[in-house]
Amino acid sequence: MNDFSSEERAAPFTLEYRVFLKNEKGQYISPFHDVPIYADKDVFHMVVEVPRWSNAKMEIATKDPLNPIKQDVKKGKLRYVANLFPYKGYIWNYGAIPQTWEDPGHNDKHTGCCGDNDPIDVCEIGSKVCARGEIIRVKVLGVLAMIDEGETDWKVIAINVDDPDAANYNDINDVKRLKPGYLEATVDWFRRYKVPEGKPENQFAFNAEFKDKDFAIDIIKSTHDHWRALVTKKTDGKGISCMNTTVSESPFKCDPDAAKAIVDALPPPCESACTVPTDVDKWFHHQKN
C-alpha cells in the first residue's frame, strides 16, 4: 500500500509544470522533507523524478516551497538529456532518497570535493518503468562516486523491493553477475551525458569503481545527518526551502492549510496533450577517448 500520491500542475514540458506530493490524507507535503528516508528496516524510500527511457531532466525543486518536481532549466531553456548512442534517455528509473542532502559546505573525505546541494541521487535498476512523482521502496546495493564540475555527486544503485527479482539482489556484486554490462554502461552514461551540451566528461572517485552496499548505506546516513542539520536550521541552506509539514523539531514546519495555499496559487493541471520537442529523439554519437 502506497501512502503517497502526486498531483500535476500546468502542462508537462513547460516552464510552469510542477508535480506536488500528497500524503494518505490528501494533504500536500514536501518530497524532500516529509517522505521518511526509511520505508522499513534496511529499505529506503525513493522519489522517482525521471522514468527510465525518458529524457526530460526532472528534479526536486529544492528552492521552491514544498519542493515540487519540475523540469530543470539552463539559460532559460528546459533541459533534456541527449540519447548517447546506444542509450535512450535515462537507463534506469532516476530519482532521490528523501531526507538526505549533499552539503556544499562539507568536504567529502572520500572524494575531496564538497556536496552538490541536492538530495542523494538513486538509479533504480528494476524491470518496471516507474512514474514521475511515484514513491517506491528500494533495497540499496551500492554506490558510485561521481565528480560533477568539482562537486561530489553520489549515485546510489538500488532495486525496487516490489521487483520480481528483488530477492536475488543483495549487494553490488549481484548486479555485476545478473545484469552484466549494466554497471559499465552506468559509468559510461554518467561520464558522457553532458558532452552533447559542450561540457567535459565527468570524473569519478575510486577509479570509477562501485562501492558496496554497506559503504553506500554509510554515505546515505551521513547525507541524512546533513539534511537534519539543514531542516533544523543548524546549517544555513542558502536559499533551500525547508518548508515541511511533519518534521516536529524544524522551525520551518507549517500546517496543511499553508501548504495547500502554495499549490492553490498555481495554474491548474493541463488537460491537453503535451509533447516533447522532436529533436529530443535524435541520437548523439560521441567518439570515446
N, C-alpha and C positions, 0 to 999 in steps of 0.2 A: 504494500500500500504506500503510494507516494503522497506525502502530506503537502506537497507543493504544486502550484500551478503557475502558468505565466499568462501575461496579457500584453498584446502588442498595441502600440500607439503609432499613428501615422503609417506611411507606406514603407515596406522594406525597400532597401537600396535607395533611400533618400537621406538627406542630412537630418531630417526631423525624426526618423524612425527610432523607436525605443521598445525594449522588451522589459516589462516590470514583473517582479516575482510576487506571488501571494502565498500566504500560509493556508493551513487547512480550514481556517475560518473565513477565508477570502479577503483577509487584510493584507495591504501592501507591506512588503518587507524588503530589506536590502540583501541581495545575493552575496555580497561581500561580507557583511557583518552579522546577519541574522540567521543564515543557514549554518547549523552547527558543523564544525570541522569533522566530528566523528558521527558516523551513522550507526556504528556498533563497535564492539571490540575489534581492533585491527582493520576496521572498514571505514573508509573516508567518504564524505560527500564530494561530489564533483558537479560544478555548474558547467553545463555544456554551452559553449559560446559559438563554436563552429562545427556543424555536422560534417562528417567525413565526405570527401569528394567535392565539397563546395569551396568557393573562392573568396567570398566576401569576408573581410577581416573584421569580424565582430568581437567586441570585448566589453568586459565590465567597465562602465564609466566611473572610474574611481573618484573623479572630482565633481560628479553630479549628485544632488540629493537622491538618496535611495539607490544609487549606483546601478541604474538600469543597464542592460546590454545595448550597445549601439555600435554602428559601424565606424571604424577608425577613419580619421580624416588627416591627410597630409597635404599642405599647401592648398587647402580649400577643396580638395578632391577626395571622394570616397575611395578607400583602399581595397584592392583585390589582390590576392597573391596570384602570381603567374603559374601557369601549368608548366613546370620544369620537366621537360621530357625525361623519363616516361611517366611522370606523375600527373594526376588530375586533382588540382586544388590541394587541400589538406589530406594527408594519407592516414589519418586517424580521426576519431572524434576529439576535438580540441577544446580545452576549457581551463578551469582553475579550481583549486581547492579553497573553499570559503574559510574565512577567519585566519588567513595567512597573509603575510606581507613581506616582500623583499625590501628591506630598509635601505634606502640610498645613503643613509649615514653610517651604515655598518659595513666595514671592510671584511669580506668573507675570507676566512683563514685558508680555505681550500683553493680559491681562485685568485686571491689578491685583488679582487675588484668589489666595488660596492653593489648593493641590490638595485633592481631596475624599477622600484617604486610601484610594483603591481603585486597582486596575489600570485602564488606559485602556480606555474602552468602544468597542465596534465595532458598527456597523449593517451587516449583510451583505445586499446587495440582489439576490442571485441568485434564480433561479426555484425551486430546491429548498427545501422546508421541512426544516430540519436537526433533529437530535435533541438533547435536553438532554444535555450531557456529551460531545457529539461534538467532536473536534478537527479543524478544517478548515484548509486553506491558502488564504490570501486575498491579493489584489492591493489595495493601498491606493490610493484615488482622491482623497481629500480629507478635510477635517475641519471640524466646526462647533464654535465655542467657546460652550458654554452656561454660564451662571452660575446655579448651583442654590443658593438660600439663602445667597448670598455666597461660594460655593466654585467654583473652576474645575472644570468637568466636560466635558472634550473628548469629542466624539462623532466617531469615525473612520468614514468611509464607505468600504466595501470590497466586493469581489466574490470569491466562491469561484473559485479558479483552475480548478476542475473544471466550472464552469457552461458550458453550450454556447455562450453568448455572451461569455465572458470576454475573448476576443481583441479584441473591439470596444470594451472599456473600458480606457482607459489614464490618464485624468485626470477631474477633476470635470466638465469641460465635456461629456464623453461621456455622463455621466448626465443632464445637462440636455437633451441632444439626443435621446437614445434612450429615456429614461423621463420624458417631460415631466410635470411636476406632482409628481414623487416627492420632490424636494428641498424644494419648498414645503410639501408635506404633512409632511415630516420636521420642519421648523421648527415648523409648526403643532402637531404632536403633542407635541413636547418643550415647547413654550410652555405648553400647556394640560393636560398629563396629570395634574398634581397638583391641579387646580382642584376635581374632584369630592371630594377629601379636605378641602376647605376652605382649601387653600393658595393663595397668589397665583400669578399666571402667572410662569414662569421668564423670565429675561433672557438676552441674548446679547451677546458682544463682536462687533466688526466689523459692527455693524448687522445681525446675523443672516445675514451672507453666508458662504458656504462658501469656505474657503481650499483651494488646490490640493494636488496630490499631494506636491510637494517640501516644501511647508510642513508638511503632515501628517506626513511621514516625519521631519522635524526634530523635531517635537513628540514623536513616538513614541521617537526616540533619546534625547531628554532625560529622558523618563519611565523609560527603560531604565537610564540612569545613576543616577537616583534610586533605582530598585529595587536596583541593585548596591550602593549605599551602605547600603541597608536590610539586605540579606541578609548583608553582610559586617560588620555592626554598627558601621559608621561613622556611621550615623544611628540615633537612638532611635525604634523603631517604635511605642512607647507601646501595647503590647497586641497588635500584629500578630504572628501566629505565623509565624516564618520557618523552621520545621522543613522540611527538604528532604532528598532522597537523592542529589542529583547535583552540587550547587554546591561544588566542591572547596575554594574559599577561604572558605567560610562556616563560622563556628563553630556554626551550627545544624544542620549536616549530620548525618543519622543513618543507621543501617544498615536494610536492608529488614525485618529482624525487628522492629525498634522501630516501624516504620511499620505492619506487619501487626498488632501488638498494639493499636494505636489503633483499627483497624477491627474487630478481633475482639471488642472490648469492647462493640460497639454491637448494637442489635437486628438480626435477620436481615432479608433482603428480604421484602417483603409480597406474598403470592400473591393476596390478594383484590383485587377491582377497587375503586379509589378514585375518587371523582368530585369535580369542582369544585362548590362551592355554586351553586345555581341563580341566585342574584341576581347572580353574576358576569357572566351573559349579557345583562343589561339594557343598553339604550342610555343614554348620558348626553348630553343636549342642553344646550349651553352658548352663551349669547349672546356672540359675539365683540365685543370693544371696538372 
